[in-house]
Each structure stands twice: as structure tokens, then as C-alpha cells.
Amino acid sequence: MAASLFAFLEKINAFLWNGPIILLLAATHLFFTVRLFPQRLTFRAICASVSSGKKTGEKGMSGFATLATTLAATLGTGNIVGISTGIALGGPGALFWCFLTGLFGMATAYAECYLSCIYRKKHADGNVAGGPMYVLEQGLKSRLLGKFYAFCIVCAAIGAGCTTQSSAIADAAYSTWHLSPHIVGMAAAVLTGLVILGGVGSIGSFCTRMVPPLSFLYMGACLYLLWQNRAFLAPSLSLILSSAFTGRAAAGGFVGSTFLVAARFGIARGLFTNEAGIGTAAIAAGASNDSNPVRQALVSMTAVFWDTIVMCTLTGFTIISSILAHPGSTKGYTDAGLTSAAFAFLPFGGNTFLTLALIAFALATLVGWCYLGEKGAAYLFGESGIRSYQLVYIVMIYIGAIIPMQLVWSFTDFINAVMVIPNVLCLWVLFQKIGKPKAV
């Protein structure tokens, strides 16, 4: 049954990601980059994110808390497992396409977060909620499309954002310590449940305290390995650029790939990790207590910068430079194992460090994605449906730890493609409503 479902999803993904979705995203990213070019304000946006660190309250999250929640949902297996899988399947050139997805995707993230801020809904208790479902309902006057997107975000949270993380935690714990996936799955479910059942304040506090130090620790390890492999950085860059357009023959630890394969896996994994074009960042942005849509959109946009341009690029360069520096180091490794092979050269227990980092990132992502799905559930069923959703989500954390990883990734690619279509439709129809970015 699982094999048949996997084969079916792969056929659909091959069609969607080998043409329609890539072209749609590329056109959207390029259009909003040319029209808005918010990337020029990246440094100012980073400064604004730090200065917006007002504590989360009952009436919404601070700008920094929304950024931390977005990063919690995006930083995780996409940066460690996802980019490793992309390079393993698409060759070194996949990193180039992943980087471009982040660079141009910043404009799309700005646009979707801006729309979320101007079309968000204020509830009777003073709390605000936003996201593509509200933009579809109020901007496009389609409650049906809003419900469709909300249903998709719930499915994505339960079937992709949740299971990819718990599966990665279980795989990492088994490969390092030989722990049973059942035990690991239950432990992850309990730990995550303790945070998410505490409400939005608990989620915001957890993300703001967990994500920044964890990110800097991981980046420090990558920079150390890059310093070790500094003689191979220029060859790595040359290999990435040449492989992006010509493919790479099966040699030197890399699988064979073509231009289309490199682009498909690079863009698909880039989208999975930064989610620009899917609309998830807009959900967190819509819950901000910042009344300035330009400032909030710029702050939320920096999530793509940190996630893809910084974290994914560091991971990818670490993998590729390590393979060039130690040609035999990847023997016997596939997919996510490429990152493990690279981190094995840390002088202080690299595999253990990577496993702990992966688990910590994945736990933060579980919390972040639960929040996103929670907003979709509230849109569909009202506040009364949130607790039921949370319980299902916690159970799925355990299930994700014991099902095949291949099936999880196939479903993730599929649901991401489905969510792109209504969200991007909003952006194209309502693009004249999007304010030009300016210094804040």
C-alpha cells in the first residue's frame, strides 16, 4: 500500500515540479523582485526585526516573535536533511537553484505578508489573525478558496510539517544511539505537546528563546568546517555553478543529474525550507501586533534570508567542500547522510552534535508548524476546533516517527505544490494593493 501511494505521489510530483510549479514560482519571484525589490532593504529589515522585540501579549505577537515563529517552522530538517537530499538527488547544482529560490523568494514573502497584514481579521477579544485564507476571503471575495487553503494548511501541518520533523528525529536518534522510533516518537509528542497546549504566548516565548541561539550554534559549526576546507571553497563554487546548468556525471560522491533534475530538487527543497510562495509566513505575520504592514512584511521577509540564503547555503557548501576535501567520506551514505559525513570531521563528536542540532531544530519546527495549522483549523471550525486539532497533531508526531521517510517527503512535495496555487493567485490578482517597501 505504501509503495503504491509513493509511486502515485511521485508521478504527480514529477509532473508538477518538472514544469508548472517551477515556472509559476519563478515568474512570481521575478515579477515581485522587479516590481518591489525589497531585497535592497534586507539589512534595515534585520535591524527592524531586532528592535520589534516587544513581548508577546494577548493581543498579538511582537514582530520579532512572528519572525521567530516563522523561522521555527522553516528552520529544521529542510536546512539539514532537505538540502542534503537535494544535493544527493539533484547534484551540486541543486544548491544554486535553492539559493536563487531564497534570493528572489524574499520579494514574494514580502508581498504575501503585506497582503496578510492588510486583510487580517480582528476578533471580538482583540486578537488578530491573518494569512492567505483571509486574503482569499476578503481580497478575492471567495470564502470557498479561503476554506480550501485553510484545509491545505491543516493537511500540510499534520501530514508534512509534522511528520517530516518527527521522522527526521527518529532517524537521527536511531542512527546515532539506536533508540526505538516508537520511544523517540512518543517523547517528541510529549515535549511538543507541553508547549503547544500552552497557547500562543507559550509558542511565541518558546520560539524566541530556542531559535536564535540554536541557529548561531549550528552556523558556527558550519563555519568551522568551511575553514577546515577553505582550500576547496573555490572549487566547490565552480562545481555548483557548472552543475546547475549542465548536470553532473556520477563521480566523486555525487549522483548523476541533469539541468532539469538539479533545478527541480533545488527549487523544491528551497521552497520546502523557506516556504516563500506557500503563504505560511503570512499566517504568522497576520498575527503581529504591529500596525505597519510595510514594517511587518519586511521583518517577515528576513526569515527567507536567514533560512535559505544563510543556513541552506552554509549547509550545502559544507557538504560539497567536505566531499571534495575527503573524496571517500561519502561512501555508503545516501540522501541525508551527506550532512552526517561532513559533520563527522568536527573535532568534538560531529555526528552527536548534528543529531542534537537536528532534534532541537525539528522540535522547534514542530511547534512552529502546529501554530500554522492551528490558524487553519480555527478558520475552518472556529476556536472550538483548535483543541481537537492539537490532539490530532500530537498523535501524528508519533506516527510520523514510524512511517517511511520516502513517503513523507513525497507527500510534502505534493502538498507544497497544491498550496502554492491559491496563494500565488492572490498575489497576482491583488498585486496593486501591495505597498512599495521603504525604510522603516
NUROTI-353640 format. One record per residue (C-alpha): x, y, z. Coordinates in steps of 0.2 Angstrom, whole numbers, plus 5000, padded with zeros to 4 digits. Layout:
XYZ;...
END
This chain:
500050005000;501450125005;502450084989;500850114978;500550284986;502350334985;502350284966;500750384963;501350544973;503050534963;502150534946;501150684951;502650774959;503650734943;502350824933;502050974945;503951004949;504650974932;503751124924;502151204931;502651244949;504451294945;503851414931;502451484942;503651524956;505051584945;503851704937;503151764953;504851784962;505551884947;503951994945;503952054963;505852074963;505752184948;504152274954;504652294973;506452244975;506352234994;507952144995;508852314995;508152345012;508752175020;509952255032;508652385038;507452245039;508552145051;508852295062;506952325062;506652135067;507852165082;507052325088;505252255087;505652135101;504152195112;503552045122;502151945115;500451985123;498651935122;498352055108;499651985096;501451935094;502852065093;503752075076;505251985082;504051845089;503251825072;504951815064;505551685077;503951585074;504151585056;505951535057;505451395069;504351325056;505651345042;507251305051;507451125053;507550975043;507451075027;509151155031;510050995036;509050845028;508250945014;509751025007;510750865009;509350765000;509350894986;511150884983;511150694983;509750684971;510050844960;511950854961;512951004967;511951124956;510451104966;511251214979;511251354966;509451344962;509051334981;510051494983;509051584969;507451524977;507851614993;508551774985;507151804973;505851724985;506151864998;505151984987;503651854986;503751835005;503652025007;502152034995;501151895004;501551955021;501052135016;499352075010;499151965026;499352125036;498052225027;496752095026;496952015043;495451995054;495152065071;494251955083;493052015097;494351985110;495552105102;496651965094;497151975076;497351835063;497951835045;498551735031;498151685013;496451615019;495951795024;496651875009;495651744998;494051785008;494251975009;495352014994;494651894981;492951884989;493051694989;492651615006;492751444997;494551474991;494951535009;494251365016;495251265003;496851355008;496451335027;496151145024;497851135014;498751215028;497951095041;498450945030;500251025027;500451045046;499850875050;500550775035;502150875031;502651005044;502350875057;502950705050;504450765041;505150835058;504750685069;505350565055;507050655055;507150655074;506850465074;508050435060;509450535068;509150465086;509150285079;510750315068;511750395082;511050305098;510050155091;508450215100;506750145095;505750255084;504250225095;505050285110;505850435101;504150475093;503250475110;504550585118;504450715104;502550715105;502550745124;503850885123;503050975109;501350945117;501851035133;502251195123;500851195110;499451165123;500151325132;499451435119;500151575108;501051655122;501951495126;502351465107;503051645105;504151635120;504751465116;505251515098;506051675103;507151585116;507551425106;507851485088;509151625089;510551535100;510251365091;510451445074;512051535079;512751375086;512451275070;513151415059;514751415070;514951235067;514751255048;515951405048;517251295057;517151155044;517251285030;518851355037;519551175038;519051155020;519551335014;520651275000;519151184992;517951334993;518351404976;518251234968;516551204977;515851364970;516451324952;515651144954;514051214960;513951344946;514451224932;513251084938;511751204939;511651214920;512551064913;512150924926;513450824935;514150654930;514050514943;515850534951;516650604966;515250564978;513850644968;512450564959;512150594940;510950734937;510350844923;509951034922;508150994925;508450874939;509550994948;508351134946;506851034952;507650974968;508551134971;506951234970;505851104978;506951094993;507251284993;505351304994;505151175007;506351265019;505951445016;504151425011;504151585000;502651564989;501651445000;501051585012;501451515029;502551665034;501051775030;500051675044;501251725057;501451905050;499551925051;499551895070;500852035073;500352175084;501252295073;500052405063;501352455050;501152325036;502752385027;503752355043;503052195047;503252125029;505052175029;505352095046;504451935040;505451935024;507051915033;506551735038;506951685020;508651775020;509151685036;508351515031;508951495013;510251625009;511251595025;510851425033;510551325017;512051395008;513151365023;512551185024;512751155006;514451225005;514951125020;514350965012;515150994995;516851065001;516950915013;516650794998;517950874988;519150885003;518850705008;518350604992;518050445001;517050515015;515350495007;515550305003;513950215010;513050375013;511450425004;510250575005;510350655022;511950555026;512950685016;512750805030;513250675043;514850635033;515350815033;515050845051;516050695055;517550805053;517150915068;518450885082;517150865096;515950725091;515250795075;513850665072;513250685090;513250875088;512250865072;511050745079;510650855094;510551005082;509350915071;508250865085;508251035093;507851115076;506550985072;505651015089;505651205086;504851165069;503551055076;503051195087;503051325073;502051215061;500751175074;500451355076;500151375057;499051235056;498051295072;497651455062;496951355048;495951245060;495251405068;494751475051;493851315047;493051265063;493151415075;494151425091;493251265097;494151165084;495851205090;496051085104;495450935093;496750995080;498151005093;497750825099;497750755082;499450845078;500250775094;499750595089;500450625071;502050675078;502250495085;501550415068;502750525058;504250445068;503750265062;503250285044;504450285029;505350445026;505250425007;503350435008;503450585020;504550685008;503450644993;501850705002;502750865007;503250904989;501450874984;500550974997;501851114995;501351124976;499451124980;499651264992;500651374980;499251394968;497951484978;499251594987;500151644971;498451684963;498151814977;499751894974;499551914955;497751974956;498052094971;499752154967;499252334965;498652334983;500452294989;501352444996;503152484990;504452445003;505352585011;506552615025;505752595042;
END
